[in-house]
Amino acid sequence: MVLEVDVDESTCTALVTLNRPEQRNALSPDLLAAIDDAVIELDRRDDIATIILTGADPAFCAGFDLRRLATETPSAQEEHQSSPVEHFGLLPDHETPIIGAINGPAVTGGLELALSCDFLVASERASFADTHARVGAMPGGGLTIRLPQLIGINRARQMSFTGDFVSAEQAVAWGLVNEVIPHDRLLTRARQVAAAIGSIPIANVREVRRMYAEIGELHGLDAYRRENRWAREWMADRFDRARLTEERQAIIERGRSQT
């Protein structure tokens, strides 16, 4: 089994684990298809608020299977490259937030897979590298778009031009990951974050996620106008006043406990 899926109904969380540890979870056609199928199926479910994506130790994902690429015939490669694009990035279109729990090296295609998540938490054993140029392949999974958004264009260029590895500590300092966690607590922390997301109505979280996705493509006043119009439409049509009354004190207490 190249992929494992475990659902925690108590927190409305699905844990998806890349499971090719002997190949450092390298991306094969079977694994890519399994990831697509799992995300699409989980995204359809009304009882799943969050997906956690991680790898079976010791790596998160070593990227595309270079052994397969090196032995693939030119005709097979040409057929692969000319096939229709099913989706952009390394994850199919989805509305459910995906937390990347990076348990080890995330390299090249593995880095692109991590960048396709909404945000990342990382083990102290995590590291990140882009070796596309070094192996003579070009990024096609969103790396040249998403990586500069997170760490800035100059740092992204440095990673891509050198192929050097960035440690978990450097990644959090650069803004690539949100937190660095002791390895044995990584999934515990990811589940804590997922549970916090799951405590909010799924429709509300998905709506805010859609706002980030759509408004993130705009600039300047266009972005402000779209956000304002979106907020007004939501407040007029879908705002739940009863929930606000119920949640007000709980929000205050949550803030006190976290500061």
Secondary structure, DSSP 8 states (H G I E B T S, - for coil): --EEEEEETTTTEEEEEE--GGGTT-B-HHHHHHHHHHHHHHHH-TT--EEEEEESTT-SB--B-HHHHHHS-HHHHHHHHHS----SSSS---SS-EEEEE-SEEETHHHHHHHTSSEEEEETT-EEE--HHHHT----SSHHHHHHHHH-HHHHHHHHHH---EEHHHHHHHTS-SEEE-GGGHHHHHHHHHHHHHTS-HHHHHHHHHHHHHHTT--HHHHHHHHHHHHHHHHHHT--HHHHHHHHHHHHHHHHHT-
